[in-house]
Amino acid sequence: MAEKFDPSQETPESEPTKTALRSRARRRVTPLAASQAPAPRQTRAERRAAGKPHPIRSVFTLAAVAGLVATVAVPAAFSAAGSTPAEAAVTTVQQVAADNAQSLVVASEATPAALARGGYTATTPEEIQAKKDEEAAKAAAAARIAATAASDSSSYTGAIAETIAPAGSVVRPLTSFNNFGTPYAGHKGTDYMADRGTPLYAIADGVVVASDEDGPGWGVYVKIAHNIGGQSVTSLYAHMLYGSRRVTVGETVSAGQLIGQVSDTGRAFGTHLHLEIYVNGSWVDAEGWLVANAH
C-alpha cells in the first residue's frame, strides 16, 4: 500500500517563521564577528606600562646588532680570502690580540748584552765573606802593629848585631833559642822558641824573593833564595816582629846578615821562629839540614 502524503501535516513557511530563522542565524554570527573586530589602539604610555617594545625600536635594535656582526666578521673573512689594501686597513679585535702576542714573543727572545766582569761588584756570599775576612785581617794587623811597636822589641835584652858570619858560610838563623816547638802533622818547618825581639839572620848568601808584612798564616815573613854547593836552597823565616824587616824583594844578602826579629805574628801561639828549608824545590827538615851544613 503506498504511502500517502498528507499536505495538511506540512507546516507552511510563513513570514514569522522566516523572521525567527534570520534572528537565530544573526545570533550565531554576532559573537564571531565581535572576536574578529580590531582591538583599540594603545597609547605610548600604555605600551610602556605593559613592558612591550615599540615596533620601530625593535627594528632599529636588530639593525644595530646585524651591523656589529658584519663589522667584526666581514673584514676577517675578506682578510682570510685575500683582501684589498683598503680592506686590509681594517683591524679586528682578534688581529690586535695576535699582533700583541707576537710582539711579546719577539721581545722575550731578545739576547741581553754581555756584562763586563769589572762593571759590577761582588754579590755572592763567598765573595762578600772573603772581602770581609780581608778587611778584618788588615784591621787586625794594623792594631797589632800599633800595640807592639813600642813595647815588643824591649823583650829581648841582648845586643843586636848587623852580621854574625863571613860571606860564603852557612850559619844558624838564631844565636840562641829556648827550645823547639812541638811538631804536628802537616807542619812544614821547625819552630824555635825564642824571646820576642830576638834577632834573625840569613842562613847563607842569597837574594830576597819575598818580604811581606802580612803573609798567609806566616804573618811577617822573609824568603831568601840561595845557591849552596851547587844546589838551589830556599829559606823562609815566619812570624817575625811587625816593623822589624830589614830587607826587601830583590836585595842581595850575605850569610849572617840581620833580616828581622822574632815575634808571633800570623797564626802563631807564643813567640818563635818558624823556619822552612827547601832543597831543589823539595821540603826538608830544617834542623837536620842545619846540623849537616851549618858551621
Secondary structure, DSSP 4 states (H G I P E B T S, - for coil): -PPPP-GGGSPP--HHHHHHHHHHHHHHHHHHHHHTSPPPPPPHHHHHHHTPPPHHHHHHHHHHHHHHHHHHHHHHHHHHH---HHHHT---HHHHHHHHHHHHHHHHTPPPPPPPGGGS---SHHHHHHHHHHHHHHHHHHHHHHHHTTTGGGG--S---SB-S-TT----S-S--SEEPPP-TT--SEEEE--TT-EEE-SSSEEEEEEEEEETTTEEEEEEEEEETTEEEEEEEEEEPTT-----TT-EE-TTBEEEEBB--SS-SSSEEEEEEEETTEEE-HHHHHHHH--
